[in-house]
Amino acid sequence: MIDAAGCGPPGTCPQCQHPAARIHSRYWRQVAGLPVGGHRMIVRLRVRRFFCDQGQCRRRTFVEQVAGLTEPRRRC
């Protein structure tokens, strides 16, 4: 198992594209990978959930996506 954490600037809302200004929470997300040396590899990634503060946007929160590693609702 590999532990990692998302970092960098806040993401943008996937619905309205407005940049986030506030963090809602953080949680661990597991991403299954390809076997390495005959062992199953799991990346445990700590991601941030942000608020979308745009009044006209229907989405209230969203989770950051790590480029090249995560996509919404994808596990591997």
PQR file with spaces between the fields and no chain letter, atoms N, CA, C, O and H, PARSE charges and radii, in Angstrom:
ATOM       1  N    MET     1       0.855   -1.178    0.000 -0.4000 1.5000
ATOM       2  CA   MET     1       0.000    0.000    0.000 -0.0000 2.0000
ATOM       3  C    MET     1       0.896    1.233    0.000  0.5500 1.7000
ATOM       4  O    MET     1       1.906    1.296    0.701 -0.5500 1.4000
ATOM       5  N    ILE     2       0.505    2.183   -0.785 -0.4000 1.5000
ATOM       6  CA   ILE     2       1.211    3.464   -0.871 -0.0000 2.0000
ATOM       7  C    ILE     2       0.275    4.548   -0.371  0.5500 1.7000
ATOM       8  O    ILE     2      -0.857    4.651   -0.842 -0.5500 1.4000
ATOM       9  H    ILE     2      -0.316    2.132   -1.355  0.4000 1.0000
ATOM      10  N    ASP     3       0.731    5.360    0.580 -0.4000 1.5000
ATOM      11  CA   ASP     3      -0.050    6.502    1.060 -0.0000 2.0000
ATOM      12  C    ASP     3       0.420    7.765    0.355  0.5500 1.7000
ATOM      13  O    ASP     3       1.621    8.004    0.230 -0.5500 1.4000
ATOM      14  H    ASP     3       1.651    5.276    0.962  0.4000 1.0000
ATOM      15  N    ALA     4      -0.527    8.569   -0.104 -0.4000 1.5000
ATOM      16  CA   ALA     4      -0.223    9.831   -0.790 -0.0000 2.0000
ATOM      17  C    ALA     4      -1.302   10.842   -0.433  0.5500 1.7000
ATOM      18  O    ALA     4      -2.363   10.476    0.073 -0.5500 1.4000
ATOM      19  H    ALA     4      -1.503    8.374   -0.003  0.4000 1.0000
ATOM      20  N    ALA     5      -1.028   12.107   -0.696 -0.4000 1.5000
ATOM      21  CA   ALA     5      -2.006   13.163   -0.418 -0.0000 2.0000
ATOM      22  C    ALA     5      -2.041   14.148   -1.567  0.5500 1.7000
ATOM      23  O    ALA     5      -1.009   14.508   -2.132 -0.5500 1.4000
ATOM      24  H    ALA     5      -0.166   12.404   -1.107  0.4000 1.0000
ATOM      25  N    GLY     6      -3.254   14.578   -1.906 -0.4000 1.5000
ATOM      26  CA   GLY     6      -3.414   15.619   -2.907 -0.0000 2.0000
ATOM      27  C    GLY     6      -2.921   16.944   -2.325  0.5500 1.7000
ATOM      28  O    GLY     6      -3.132   17.226   -1.145 -0.5500 1.4000
ATOM      29  H    GLY     6      -4.093   14.285   -1.447  0.4000 1.0000
ATOM      30  N    CYS     7      -2.277   17.738   -3.140 -0.4000 1.5000
ATOM      31  CA   CYS     7      -1.793   19.037   -2.675 -0.0000 2.0000
ATOM      32  C    CYS     7      -1.888   20.023   -3.837  0.5500 1.7000
ATOM      33  O    CYS     7      -2.253   19.651   -4.952 -0.5500 1.4000
ATOM      34  H    CYS     7      -2.105   17.509   -4.098  0.4000 1.0000
ATOM      35  N    GLY     8      -1.566   21.236   -3.572 -0.4000 1.5000
ATOM      36  CA   GLY     8      -1.607   22.237   -4.619 -0.0000 2.0000
ATOM      37  C    GLY     8      -2.793   23.158   -4.461  0.5500 1.7000
ATOM      38  O    GLY     8      -3.484   23.124   -3.443 -0.5500 1.4000
ATOM      39  H    GLY     8      -1.269   21.538   -2.666  0.4000 1.0000
ATOM      40  N    PRO     9      -3.029   23.973   -5.454 -0.5600 1.5000
ATOM      41  CA   PRO     9      -4.130   24.926   -5.366  0.2800 2.0000
ATOM      42  C    PRO     9      -5.480   24.221   -5.366  0.5500 1.7000
ATOM      43  O    PRO     9      -5.592   23.105   -5.872 -0.5500 1.4000
ATOM      44  N    PRO    10      -6.503   24.857   -4.807 -0.5600 1.5000
ATOM      45  CA   PRO    10      -7.840   24.263   -4.824  0.2800 2.0000
ATOM      46  C    PRO    10      -8.313   24.021   -6.247  0.5500 1.7000
ATOM      47  O    PRO    10      -7.929   24.729   -7.178 -0.5500 1.4000
ATOM      48  N    GLY    11      -9.144   23.020   -6.393 -0.4000 1.5000
ATOM      49  CA   GLY    11      -9.677   22.702   -7.702 -0.0000 2.0000
ATOM      50  C    GLY    11     -10.794   23.650   -8.102  0.5500 1.7000
ATOM      51  O    GLY    11     -11.170   24.555   -7.357 -0.5500 1.4000
ATOM      52  H    GLY    11      -9.457   22.445   -5.636  0.4000 1.0000
ATOM      53  N    THR    12     -11.312   23.417   -9.298 -0.4000 1.5000
ATOM      54  CA   THR    12     -12.457   24.196   -9.774 -0.0000 2.0000
ATOM      55  C    THR    12     -13.685   23.302   -9.792  0.5500 1.7000
ATOM      56  O    THR    12     -13.579   22.093  -10.000 -0.5500 1.4000
ATOM      57  H    THR    12     -11.007   22.682   -9.904  0.4000 1.0000
ATOM      58  N    CYS    13     -14.825   23.884   -9.579 -0.4000 1.5000
ATOM      59  CA   CYS    13     -16.082   23.147   -9.579 -0.0000 2.0000
ATOM      60  C    CYS    13     -16.291   22.520  -10.959  0.5500 1.7000
ATOM      61  O    CYS    13     -16.194   23.216  -11.970 -0.5500 1.4000
ATOM      62  H    CYS    13     -14.912   24.866   -9.410  0.4000 1.0000
ATOM      63  N    PRO    14     -16.576   21.213  -11.015 -0.5600 1.5000
ATOM      64  CA   PRO    14     -16.779   20.583  -12.318  0.2800 2.0000
ATOM      65  C    PRO    14     -18.035   21.052  -13.042  0.5500 1.7000
ATOM      66  O    PRO    14     -18.172   20.831  -14.245 -0.5500 1.4000
ATOM      67  N    GLN    15     -18.946   21.694  -12.329 -0.4000 1.5000
ATOM      68  CA   GLN    15     -20.181   22.152  -12.967 -0.0000 2.0000
ATOM      69  C    GLN    15     -20.071   23.591  -13.467  0.5500 1.7000
ATOM      70  O    GLN    15     -20.403   23.872  -14.619 -0.5500 1.4000
ATOM      71  H    GLN    15     -18.835   21.874  -11.352  0.4000 1.0000
ATOM      72  N    CYS    16     -19.603   24.514  -12.604 -0.4000 1.5000
ATOM      73  CA   CYS    16     -19.570   25.930  -13.007 -0.0000 2.0000
ATOM      74  C    CYS    16     -18.159   26.450  -13.299  0.5500 1.7000
ATOM      75  O    CYS    16     -18.002   27.587  -13.744 -0.5500 1.4000
ATOM      76  H    CYS    16     -19.333   24.286  -11.668  0.4000 1.0000
ATOM      77  N    GLN    17     -17.129   25.626  -13.052 -0.4000 1.5000
ATOM      78  CA   GLN    17     -15.728   25.966  -13.306 -0.0000 2.0000
ATOM      79  C    GLN    17     -15.197   27.098  -12.436  0.5500 1.7000
ATOM      80  O    GLN    17     -14.156   27.674  -12.750 -0.5500 1.4000
ATOM      81  H    GLN    17     -17.256   24.702  -12.690  0.4000 1.0000
ATOM      82  N    HIS    18     -15.890   27.424  -11.354 -0.4000 1.5000
ATOM      83  CA   HIS    18     -15.429   28.469  -10.441 -0.0000 2.0000
ATOM      84  C    HIS    18     -14.417   27.871   -9.472  0.5500 1.7000
ATOM      85  O    HIS    18     -14.659   26.787   -8.941 -0.5500 1.4000
ATOM      86  H    HIS    18     -16.736   26.956  -11.100  0.4000 1.0000
ATOM      87  N    PRO    19     -13.277   28.548   -9.218 -0.5600 1.5000
ATOM      88  CA   PRO    19     -12.292   28.000   -8.286  0.2800 2.0000
ATOM      89  C    PRO    19     -12.824   27.968   -6.851  0.5500 1.7000
ATOM      90  O    PRO    19     -13.537   28.876   -6.422 -0.5500 1.4000
ATOM      91  N    ALA    20     -12.473   26.929   -6.131 -0.4000 1.5000
ATOM      92  CA   ALA    20     -12.912   26.783   -4.742 -0.0000 2.0000
ATOM      93  C    ALA    20     -12.116   27.714   -3.836  0.5500 1.7000
ATOM      94  O    ALA    20     -10.959   28.032   -4.113 -0.5500 1.4000
ATOM      95  H    ALA    20     -11.894   26.192   -6.479  0.4000 1.0000
ATOM      96  N    ALA    21     -12.747   28.143   -2.759 -0.4000 1.5000
ATOM      97  CA   ALA    21     -12.075   28.995   -1.785 -0.0000 2.0000
ATOM      98  C    ALA    21     -12.054   28.356   -0.399  0.5500 1.7000
ATOM      99  O    ALA    21     -11.264   28.761    0.454 -0.5500 1.4000
ATOM     100  H    ALA    21     -13.687   27.885   -2.534  0.4000 1.0000
ATOM     101  N    ARG    22     -12.922   27.350   -0.163 -0.4000 1.5000
ATOM     102  CA   ARG    22     -13.010   26.746    1.167 -0.0000 2.0000
ATOM     103  C    ARG    22     -12.982   25.223    1.090  0.5500 1.7000
ATOM     104  O    ARG    22     -13.574   24.621    0.194 -0.5500 1.4000
ATOM     105  H    ARG    22     -13.563   27.020   -0.856  0.4000 1.0000
ATOM     106  N    ILE    23     -12.284   24.612    2.044 -0.4000 1.5000
ATOM     107  CA   ILE    23     -12.244   23.156    2.148 -0.0000 2.0000
ATOM     108  C    ILE    23     -13.404   22.700    3.024  0.5500 1.7000
ATOM     109  O    ILE    23     -13.616   23.240    4.110 -0.5500 1.4000
ATOM     110  H    ILE    23     -11.803   25.101    2.772  0.4000 1.0000
ATOM     111  N    HIS    24     -14.145   21.719    2.560 -0.4000 1.5000
ATOM     112  CA   HIS    24     -15.257   21.130    3.311 -0.0000 2.0000
ATOM     113  C    HIS    24     -14.723   20.062    4.269  0.5500 1.7000
ATOM     114  O    HIS    24     -15.042   20.070    5.458 -0.5500 1.4000
ATOM     115  H    HIS    24     -13.973   21.280    1.678  0.4000 1.0000
ATOM     116  N    SER    25     -13.905   19.139    3.739 -0.4000 1.5000
ATOM     117  CA   SER    25     -13.361   18.051    4.547 -0.0000 2.0000
ATOM     118  C    SER    25     -12.252   17.358    3.775  0.5500 1.7000
ATOM     119  O    SER    25     -11.948   17.715    2.637 -0.5500 1.4000
ATOM     120  H    SER    25     -13.646   19.132    2.773  0.4000 1.0000
ATOM     121  N    ARG    26     -11.655   16.365    4.412 -0.4000 1.5000
ATOM     122  CA   ARG    26     -10.646   15.514    3.774 -0.0000 2.0000
ATOM     123  C    ARG    26     -11.019   14.068    4.059  0.5500 1.7000
ATOM     124  O    ARG    26     -11.605   13.769    5.100 -0.5500 1.4000
ATOM     125  H    ARG    26     -11.902   16.076    5.337  0.4000 1.0000
ATOM     126  N    TYR    27     -10.679   13.165    3.136 -0.4000 1.5000
ATOM     127  CA   TYR    27     -10.919   11.747    3.401 -0.0000 2.0000
ATOM     128  C    TYR    27      -9.961   10.903    2.581  0.5500 1.7000
ATOM     129  O    TYR    27      -9.349   11.378    1.624 -0.5500 1.4000
ATOM     130  H    TYR    27     -10.203   13.407    2.291  0.4000 1.0000
ATOM     131  N    TRP    28      -9.841    9.627    2.978 -0.4000 1.5000
ATOM     132  CA   TRP    28      -8.981    8.681    2.279 -0.0000 2.0000
ATOM     133  C    TRP    28      -9.760    8.020    1.155  0.5500 1.7000
ATOM     134  O    TRP    28     -10.911    7.621    1.332 -0.5500 1.4000
ATOM     135  H    TRP    28     -10.338    9.241    3.755  0.4000 1.0000
ATOM     136  N    ARG    29      -9.128    7.908    0.005 -0.4000 1.5000
ATOM     137  CA   ARG    29      -9.706    7.249   -1.165 -0.0000 2.0000
ATOM     138  C    ARG    29      -8.721    6.181   -1.614  0.5500 1.7000
ATOM     139  O    ARG    29      -7.526    6.449   -1.731 -0.5500 1.4000
ATOM     140  H    ARG    29      -8.193    8.232   -0.140  0.4000 1.0000
ATOM     141  N    GLN    30      -9.209    4.980   -1.865 -0.4000 1.5000
ATOM     142  CA   GLN    30      -8.324    3.913   -2.326 -0.0000 2.0000
ATOM     143  C    GLN    30      -8.449    3.756   -3.829  0.5500 1.7000
ATOM     144  O    GLN    30      -9.547    3.699   -4.382 -0.5500 1.4000
ATOM     145  H    GLN    30     -10.180    4.762   -1.771  0.4000 1.0000
ATOM     146  N    VAL    31      -7.284    3.686   -4.479 -0.4000 1.5000
ATOM     147  CA   VAL    31      -7.239    3.515   -5.925 -0.0000 2.0000
ATOM     148  C    VAL    31      -6.461    2.232   -6.194  0.5500 1.7000
ATOM     149  O    VAL    31      -5.284    2.142   -5.844 -0.5500 1.4000
ATOM     150  H    VAL    31      -6.392    3.732   -4.029  0.4000 1.0000
ATOM     151  N    ALA    32      -7.096    1.245   -6.807 -0.4000 1.5000
ATOM     152  CA   ALA    32      -6.425   -0.009   -7.132 -0.0000 2.0000
ATOM     153  C    ALA    32      -5.582    0.184   -8.380  0.5500 1.7000
ATOM     154  O    ALA    32      -6.009    0.830   -9.337 -0.5500 1.4000
ATOM     155  H    ALA    32      -8.052    1.318   -7.091  0.4000 1.0000
ATOM     156  N    GLY    33      -4.393   -0.375   -8.365 -0.4000 1.5000
ATOM     157  CA   GLY    33      -3.504   -0.258   -9.504 -0.0000 2.0000
ATOM     158  C    GLY    33      -3.155   -1.613  -10.071  0.5500 1.7000
ATOM     159  O    GLY    33      -3.728   -2.627   -9.671 -0.5500 1.4000
ATOM     160  H    GLY    33      -4.046   -0.900   -7.588  0.4000 1.0000
ATOM     161  N    LEU    34      -2.226   -1.636  -10.992 -0.4000 1.5000
ATOM     162  CA   LEU    34      -1.761   -2.880  -11.596 -0.0000 2.0000
ATOM     163  C    LEU    34      -0.823   -3.597  -10.637  0.5500 1.7000
ATOM     164  O    LEU    34      -0.203   -2.955   -9.788 -0.5500 1.4000
ATOM     165  H    LEU    34      -1.761   -0.813  -11.317  0.4000 1.0000
ATOM     166  N    PRO    35      -0.707   -4.913  -10.756 -0.5600 1.5000
ATOM     167  CA   PRO    35       0.222   -5.649   -9.892  0.2800 2.0000
ATOM     168  C    PRO    35       1.663   -5.203  -10.124  0.5500 1.7000
ATOM     169  O    PRO    35       2.070   -4.924  -11.252 -0.5500 1.4000
ATOM     170  N    VAL    36       2.425   -5.144   -9.031 -0.4000 1.5000
ATOM     171  CA   VAL    36       3.837   -4.781   -9.086 -0.0000 2.0000
ATOM     172  C    VAL    36       4.612   -5.906   -8.416  0.5500 1.7000
ATOM     173  O    VAL    36       4.402   -6.185   -7.236 -0.5500 1.4000
ATOM     174  H    VAL    36       2.095   -5.372   -8.115  0.4000 1.0000
ATOM     175  N    GLY    37       5.499   -6.551   -9.150 -0.4000 1.5000
ATOM     176  CA   GLY    37       6.273   -7.649   -8.593 -0.0000 2.0000
ATOM     177  C    GLY    37       5.406   -8.787   -8.095  0.5500 1.7000
ATOM     178  O    GLY    37       5.757   -9.449   -7.118 -0.5500 1.4000
ATOM     179  H    GLY    37       5.670   -6.324  -10.109  0.4000 1.0000
ATOM     180  N    GLY    38       4.283   -9.025   -8.746 -0.4000 1.5000
ATOM     181  CA   GLY    38       3.389  -10.104   -8.359 -0.0000 2.0000
ATOM     182  C    GLY    38       2.460   -9.768   -7.204  0.5500 1.7000
ATOM     183  O    GLY    38       1.700  -10.626   -6.756 -0.5500 1.4000
ATOM     184  H    GLY    38       3.998   -8.487   -9.539  0.4000 1.0000
ATOM     185  N    HIS    39       2.508   -8.528   -6.713 -0.4000 1.5000
ATOM     186  CA   HIS    39       1.641   -8.104   -5.605 -0.0000 2.0000
ATOM     187  C    HIS    39       0.681   -7.027   -6.081  0.5500 1.7000
ATOM     188  O    HIS    39       1.030   -6.169   -6.892 -0.5500 1.4000
ATOM     189  H    HIS    39       3.126   -7.831   -7.077  0.4000 1.0000
ATOM     190  N    ARG    40      -0.533   -7.094   -5.560 -0.4000 1.5000
ATOM     191  CA   ARG    40      -1.529   -6.084   -5.903 -0.0000 2.0000
ATOM     192  C    ARG    40      -1.139   -4.757   -5.256  0.5500 1.7000
ATOM     193  O    ARG    40      -0.839   -4.710   -4.063 -0.5500 1.4000
ATOM     194  H    ARG    40      -0.816   -7.792   -4.902  0.4000 1.0000
ATOM     195  N    MET    41      -1.141   -3.691   -6.033 -0.4000 1.5000
ATOM     196  CA   MET    41      -0.775   -2.379   -5.528 -0.0000 2.0000
ATOM     197  C    MET    41      -2.040   -1.562   -5.253  0.5500 1.7000
ATOM     198  O    MET    41      -2.942   -1.499   -6.088 -0.5500 1.4000
ATOM     199  H    MET    41      -1.385   -3.729   -7.002  0.4000 1.0000
ATOM     200  N    ILE    42      -2.094   -0.945   -4.083 -0.4000 1.5000
ATOM     201  CA   ILE    42      -3.198   -0.059   -3.729 -0.0000 2.0000
ATOM     202  C    ILE    42      -2.602    1.278   -3.316  0.5500 1.7000
ATOM     203  O    ILE    42      -1.692    1.334   -2.489 -0.5500 1.4000
ATOM     204  H    ILE    42      -1.361   -0.997   -3.405  0.4000 1.0000
ATOM     205  N    VAL    43      -3.114    2.339   -3.892 -0.4000 1.5000
ATOM     206  CA   VAL    43      -2.711    3.690   -3.513 -0.0000 2.0000
ATOM     207  C    VAL    43      -3.807    4.246   -2.617  0.5500 1.7000
ATOM     208  O    VAL    43      -4.959    4.349   -3.037 -0.5500 1.4000
ATOM     209  H    VAL    43      -3.852    2.294   -4.564  0.4000 1.0000
ATOM     210  N    ARG    44      -3.461    4.602   -1.394 -0.4000 1.5000
ATOM     211  CA   ARG    44      -4.412    5.236   -0.478 -0.0000 2.0000
ATOM     212  C    ARG    44      -4.137    6.736   -0.561  0.5500 1.7000
ATOM     213  O    ARG    44      -3.094    7.214   -0.116 -0.5500 1.4000
ATOM     214  H    ARG    44      -2.525    4.518   -1.052  0.4000 1.0000
ATOM     215  N    LEU    45      -5.071    7.455   -1.126 -0.4000 1.5000
ATOM     216  CA   LEU    45      -4.892    8.868   -1.446 -0.0000 2.0000
ATOM     217  C    LEU    45      -5.795    9.724   -0.568  0.5500 1.7000
ATOM     218  O    LEU    45      -7.007    9.511   -0.525 -0.5500 1.4000
ATOM     219  H    LEU    45      -5.919    7.066   -1.487  0.4000 1.0000
ATOM     220  N    ARG    46      -5.211   10.687    0.126 -0.4000 1.5000
ATOM     221  CA   ARG    46      -5.991   11.610    0.943 -0.0000 2.0000
ATOM     222  C    ARG    46      -6.373   12.796    0.059  0.5500 1.7000
ATOM     223  O    ARG    46      -5.509   13.545   -0.398 -0.5500 1.4000
ATOM     224  H    ARG    46      -4.227   10.860    0.091  0.4000 1.0000
ATOM     225  N    VAL    47      -7.664   12.958   -0.173 -0.4000 1.5000
ATOM     226  CA   VAL    47      -8.160   14.019   -1.053 -0.0000 2.0000
ATOM     227  C    VAL    47      -8.988   15.027   -0.261  0.5500 1.7000
ATOM     228  O    VAL    47      -9.452   14.748    0.845 -0.5500 1.4000
ATOM     229  H    VAL    47      -8.365   12.350    0.198  0.4000 1.0000
ATOM     230  N    ARG    48      -9.157   16.188   -0.850 -0.4000 1.5000
ATOM     231  CA   ARG    48      -9.935   17.254   -0.212 -0.0000 2.0000
ATOM     232  C    ARG    48     -11.278   17.404   -0.904  0.5500 1.7000
ATOM     233  O    ARG    48     -11.377   17.289   -2.126 -0.5500 1.4000
ATOM     234  H    ARG    48      -8.780   16.414   -1.748  0.4000 1.0000
ATOM     235  N    ARG    49     -12.306   17.661   -0.117 -0.4000 1.5000
ATOM     236  CA   ARG    49     -13.633   17.998   -0.644 -0.0000 2.0000
ATOM     237  C    ARG    49     -13.787   19.508   -0.428  0.5500 1.7000
ATOM     238  O    ARG    49     -13.527   20.019    0.662 -0.5500 1.4000
ATOM     239  H    ARG    49     -12.226   17.755    0.875  0.4000 1.0000
ATOM     240  N    PHE    50     -14.207   20.204   -1.470 -0.4000 1.5000
ATOM     241  CA   PHE    50     -14.342   21.665   -1.437 -0.0000 2.0000
ATOM     242  C    PHE    50     -15.801   22.084   -1.522  0.5500 1.7000
ATOM     243  O    PHE    50     -16.648   21.342   -2.019 -0.5500 1.4000
ATOM     244  H    PHE    50     -14.419   19.789   -2.355  0.4000 1.0000
ATOM     245  N    PHE    51     -16.078   23.271   -1.035 -0.4000 1.5000
ATOM     246  CA   PHE    51     -17.379   23.912   -1.223 -0.0000 2.0000
ATOM     247  C    PHE    51     -17.362   24.666   -2.545  0.5500 1.7000
ATOM     248  O    PHE    51     -16.337   25.232   -2.926 -0.5500 1.4000
ATOM     249  H    PHE    51     -15.390   23.874   -0.631  0.4000 1.0000
ATOM     250  N    CYS    52     -18.496   24.677   -3.249 -0.4000 1.5000
ATOM     251  CA   CYS    52     -18.687   25.598   -4.370 -0.0000 2.0000
ATOM     252  C    CYS    52     -19.563   26.720   -3.824  0.5500 1.7000
ATOM     253  O    CYS    52     -20.728   26.499   -3.494 -0.5500 1.4000
ATOM     254  H    CYS    52     -19.328   24.218   -2.940  0.4000 1.0000
ATOM     255  N    ASP    53     -19.003   27.916   -3.732 -0.4000 1.5000
ATOM     256  CA   ASP    53     -19.704   29.045   -3.121 -0.0000 2.0000
ATOM     257  C    ASP    53     -20.493   29.895   -4.111  0.5500 1.7000
ATOM     258  O    ASP    53     -21.024   30.941   -3.740 -0.5500 1.4000
ATOM     259  H    ASP    53     -18.056   28.095   -4.001  0.4000 1.0000
ATOM     260  N    GLN    54     -20.574   29.458   -5.362 -0.4000 1.5000
ATOM     261  CA   GLN    54     -21.363   30.201   -6.342 -0.0000 2.0000
ATOM     262  C    GLN    54     -22.844   29.966   -6.076  0.5500 1.7000
ATOM     263  O    GLN    54     -23.302   28.824   -6.112 -0.5500 1.4000
ATOM     264  H    GLN    54     -20.142   28.608   -5.664  0.4000 1.0000
ATOM     265  N    GLY    55     -23.584   31.008   -5.814 -0.4000 1.5000
ATOM     266  CA   GLY    55     -25.003   30.895   -5.485 -0.0000 2.0000
ATOM     267  C    GLY    55     -25.843   30.249   -6.564  0.5500 1.7000
ATOM     268  O    GLY    55     -26.798   29.538   -6.252 -0.5500 1.4000
ATOM     269  H    GLY    55     -23.212   31.936   -5.785  0.4000 1.0000
ATOM     270  N    GLN    56     -25.514   30.477   -7.828 -0.4000 1.5000
ATOM     271  CA   GLN    56     -26.324   29.934   -8.914 -0.0000 2.0000
ATOM     272  C    GLN    56     -25.921   28.506   -9.304  0.5500 1.7000
ATOM     273  O    GLN    56     -26.604   27.882  -10.117 -0.5500 1.4000
ATOM     274  H    GLN    56     -24.738   31.054   -8.081  0.4000 1.0000
ATOM     275  N    CYS    57     -24.838   27.984   -8.746 -0.4000 1.5000
ATOM     276  CA   CYS    57     -24.393   26.624   -9.057 -0.0000 2.0000
ATOM     277  C    CYS    57     -25.170   25.623   -8.201  0.5500 1.7000
ATOM     278  O    CYS    57     -25.339   25.832   -7.000 -0.5500 1.4000
ATOM     279  H    CYS    57     -24.283   28.491   -8.086  0.4000 1.0000
ATOM     280  N    ARG    58     -25.640   24.540   -8.815 -0.4000 1.5000
ATOM     281  CA   ARG    58     -26.427   23.536   -8.092 -0.0000 2.0000
ATOM     282  C    ARG    58     -25.552   22.597   -7.267  0.5500 1.7000
ATOM     283  O    ARG    58     -26.037   21.962   -6.330 -0.5500 1.4000
ATOM     284  H    ARG    58     -25.503   24.370   -9.791  0.4000 1.0000
ATOM     285  N    ARG    59     -24.273   22.505   -7.606 -0.4000 1.5000
ATOM     286  CA   ARG    59     -23.364   21.627   -6.872 -0.0000 2.0000
ATOM     287  C    ARG    59     -22.873   22.358   -5.631  0.5500 1.7000
ATOM     288  O    ARG    59     -22.379   23.482   -5.727 -0.5500 1.4000
ATOM     289  H    ARG    59     -23.879   23.021   -8.367  0.4000 1.0000
ATOM     290  N    ARG    60     -23.004   21.739   -4.486 -0.4000 1.5000
ATOM     291  CA   ARG    60     -22.575   22.375   -3.225 -0.0000 2.0000
ATOM     292  C    ARG    60     -21.155   21.991   -2.828  0.5500 1.7000
ATOM     293  O    ARG    60     -20.410   22.821   -2.308 -0.5500 1.4000
ATOM     294  H    ARG    60     -23.405   20.827   -4.408  0.4000 1.0000
ATOM     295  N    THR    61     -20.771   20.723   -3.072 -0.4000 1.5000
ATOM     296  CA   THR    61     -19.417   20.278   -2.771 -0.0000 2.0000
ATOM     297  C    THR    61     -18.888   19.442   -3.928  0.5500 1.7000
ATOM     298  O    THR    61     -19.656   18.921   -4.737 -0.5500 1.4000
ATOM     299  H    THR    61     -21.376   20.048   -3.494  0.4000 1.0000
ATOM     300  N    PHE    62     -17.571   19.322   -3.996 -0.4000 1.5000
ATOM     301  CA   PHE    62     -16.929   18.484   -4.998 -0.0000 2.0000
ATOM     302  C    PHE    62     -15.561   18.055   -4.480  0.5500 1.7000
ATOM     303  O    PHE    62     -14.980   18.716   -3.619 -0.5500 1.4000
ATOM     304  H    PHE    62     -16.947   19.745   -3.339  0.4000 1.0000
ATOM     305  N    VAL    63     -15.057   16.960   -5.002 -0.4000 1.5000
ATOM     306  CA   VAL    63     -13.784   16.393   -4.575 -0.0000 2.0000
ATOM     307  C    VAL    63     -12.712   16.710   -5.605  0.5500 1.7000
ATOM     308  O    VAL    63     -12.956   16.660   -6.810 -0.5500 1.4000
ATOM     309  H    VAL    63     -15.529   16.423   -5.701  0.4000 1.0000
ATOM     310  N    GLU    64     -11.510   17.042   -5.109 -0.4000 1.5000
ATOM     311  CA   GLU    64     -10.408   17.296   -6.032 -0.0000 2.0000
ATOM     312  C    GLU    64     -10.043   16.015   -6.770  0.5500 1.7000
ATOM     313  O    GLU    64     -10.166   14.918   -6.227 -0.5500 1.4000
ATOM     314  H    GLU    64     -11.312   17.083   -4.130  0.4000 1.0000
ATOM     315  N    GLN    65      -9.595   16.164   -8.006 -0.4000 1.5000
ATOM     316  CA   GLN    65      -9.125   15.050   -8.812 -0.0000 2.0000
ATOM     317  C    GLN    65      -7.626   15.237   -9.037  0.5500 1.7000
ATOM     318  O    GLN    65      -7.177   16.336   -9.364 -0.5500 1.4000
ATOM     319  H    GLN    65      -9.496   17.055   -8.447  0.4000 1.0000
ATOM     320  N    VAL    66      -6.861   14.177   -8.865 -0.4000 1.5000
ATOM     321  CA   VAL    66      -5.418   14.218   -9.066 -0.0000 2.0000
ATOM     322  C    VAL    66      -5.145   13.789  -10.504  0.5500 1.7000
ATOM     323  O    VAL    66      -5.412   12.649  -10.884 -0.5500 1.4000
ATOM     324  H    VAL    66      -7.225   13.284   -8.600  0.4000 1.0000
ATOM     325  N    ALA    67      -4.612   14.711  -11.293 -0.4000 1.5000
ATOM     326  CA   ALA    67      -4.391   14.465  -12.723 -0.0000 2.0000
ATOM     327  C    ALA    67      -3.557   13.211  -12.944  0.5500 1.7000
ATOM     328  O    ALA    67      -2.512   13.034  -12.319 -0.5500 1.4000
ATOM     329  H    ALA    67      -4.395   15.637  -10.984  0.4000 1.0000
ATOM     330  N    GLY    68      -4.021   12.345  -13.834 -0.4000 1.5000
ATOM     331  CA   GLY    68      -3.312   11.128  -14.168 -0.0000 2.0000
ATOM     332  C    GLY    68      -3.514    9.992  -13.180  0.5500 1.7000
ATOM     333  O    GLY    68      -3.020    8.887  -13.405 -0.5500 1.4000
ATOM     334  H    GLY    68      -4.871   12.489  -14.342  0.4000 1.0000
ATOM     335  N    LEU    69      -4.234   10.243  -12.083 -0.4000 1.5000
ATOM     336  CA   LEU    69      -4.425    9.204  -11.071 -0.0000 2.0000
ATOM     337  C    LEU    69      -5.889    8.941  -10.753  0.5500 1.7000
ATOM     338  O    LEU    69      -6.283    7.787  -10.588 -0.5500 1.4000
ATOM     339  H    LEU    69      -4.635   11.140  -11.900  0.4000 1.0000
ATOM     340  N    THR    70      -6.700    9.986  -10.662 -0.4000 1.5000
ATOM     341  CA   THR    70      -8.097    9.783  -10.292 -0.0000 2.0000
ATOM     342  C    THR    70      -9.042   10.426  -11.294  0.5500 1.7000
ATOM     343  O    THR    70      -8.696   11.384  -11.986 -0.5500 1.4000
ATOM     344  H    THR    70      -6.380   10.924  -10.796  0.4000 1.0000
ATOM     345  N    GLU    71     -10.242    9.869  -11.348 -0.4000 1.5000
ATOM     346  CA   GLU    71     -11.357   10.424  -12.102 -0.0000 2.0000
ATOM     347  C    GLU    71     -12.608   10.224  -11.239  0.5500 1.7000
ATOM     348  O    GLU    71     -12.625    9.324  -10.399 -0.5500 1.4000
ATOM     349  H    GLU    71     -10.523    9.091  -10.785  0.4000 1.0000
ATOM     350  N    PRO    72     -13.631   11.020  -11.418 -0.5600 1.5000
ATOM     351  CA   PRO    72     -14.831   10.849  -10.600  0.2800 2.0000
ATOM     352  C    PRO    72     -15.392    9.430  -10.686  0.5500 1.7000
ATOM     353  O    PRO    72     -15.549    8.891  -11.781 -0.5500 1.4000
ATOM     354  N    ARG    73     -15.694    8.824   -9.539 -0.4000 1.5000
ATOM     355  CA   ARG    73     -16.310    7.507   -9.409 -0.0000 2.0000
ATOM     356  C    ARG    73     -15.498    6.356  -10.005  0.5500 1.7000
ATOM     357  O    ARG    73     -16.048    5.280  -10.239 -0.5500 1.4000
ATOM     358  H    ARG    73     -15.566    9.262   -8.649  0.4000 1.0000
ATOM     359  N    ARG    74     -14.232    6.555  -10.250 -0.4000 1.5000
ATOM     360  CA   ARG    74     -13.394    5.487  -10.819 -0.0000 2.0000
ATOM     361  C    ARG    74     -12.515    4.892   -9.720  0.5500 1.7000
ATOM     362  O    ARG    74     -11.973    5.631   -8.898 -0.5500 1.4000
ATOM     363  H    ARG    74     -13.785    7.429  -10.061  0.4000 1.0000
ATOM     364  N    ARG    75     -12.369    3.571   -9.696 -0.4000 1.5000
ATOM     365  CA   ARG    75     -11.620    2.896   -8.647 -0.0000 2.0000
ATOM     366  C    ARG    75     -10.260    2.384   -9.083  0.5500 1.7000
ATOM     367  O    ARG    75      -9.418    2.094   -8.233 -0.5500 1.4000
ATOM     368  H    ARG    75     -12.810    2.971  -10.363  0.4000 1.0000
ATOM     369  N    CYS    76     -10.019    2.265  -10.380 -0.4000 1.5000
ATOM     370  CA   CYS    76      -8.696    1.775  -10.805 -0.0000 2.0000
ATOM     371  C    CYS    76      -8.287    2.419  -12.124  0.5500 1.7000
ATOM     372  O    CYS    76      -7.207    2.134  -12.642 -0.5500 1.4000
ATOM     373  H    CYS    76     -10.703    2.501  -11.070  0.4000 1.0000
